[in-house]
């Protein structure tokens, strides 16, 4: 701001007195001196106009028409989102098989429409979105939901994430039922358990109860939770989250278009169109 004011003062001085800097015969000025004076005038006018615009623009944007700033921000965000979706679409098309290989799948596993959801059982918004996705699956049989379990809340999300992935190793249909039980029922122990090892142990017991109800082999499930397959899927989930700039859950990719946050079934259905 200070530099702009200094330039403006200098430009005004140049406009008023710049001609005095050009040596010329007052009675018989040369073509060169006349041209030089005009150039000085032109430069000073340009500097004045530029300085005035630079000084007035912030006032105009903040006081006269602040709405234009919001429009500019929204336009920039829209462009960034479009660019991000282009990258998402290309990657998903090229790597869909790898993204689905070890992940539990809800709905019609052979469906043409695919929804990927980065989720954590310990996240309240994720549990809400699970209910919205269930409504979508009840309404349409041409949709599959690929569960990308994001272990981001320590033992509160790590055990459920590992268990859901391990369940897929036995049977996807049973894994889907298990996922629904974990996301709709309370697997976390009552009370404030400070000891993380005891907390993980109690969570594990509750998960095994759900697994038994879903028809899974609980002994095998407990063993598979520490398998290379589970480790590979957890790494895949984290790597994709970094690639897609996912900073929180839930995060959905619906037919190759990104949707961060807890969106309702109506918006999911609209995106599927």
Secondary structure, 3 states (H helix, E strand, C coil): CHHHHHHHHHHHHHHHHHHHHCCCCCCCCCHHHHHHHHHHHHHHHHHHHHHHHHHHHHHHHHHHCCHHHHHHHHHHHHHHHHHHHHHHHHHHHHHHHHHHCCCCEEECCCCCEEEEEEECCCCHHHHHHHHHHHHHHHHCCCEEEEEEECCCCCHHHHHHHHHHHHHHHHCHHHHHHHHHHHHHCCCCCCCCCCCHHHHHHHHHHHHHHHHHHCCCCHHHHHHHCCCHHHHHHHHHHHHHHHHCCCCCCCEEEECCEEEECCCCHHHHHHHHC
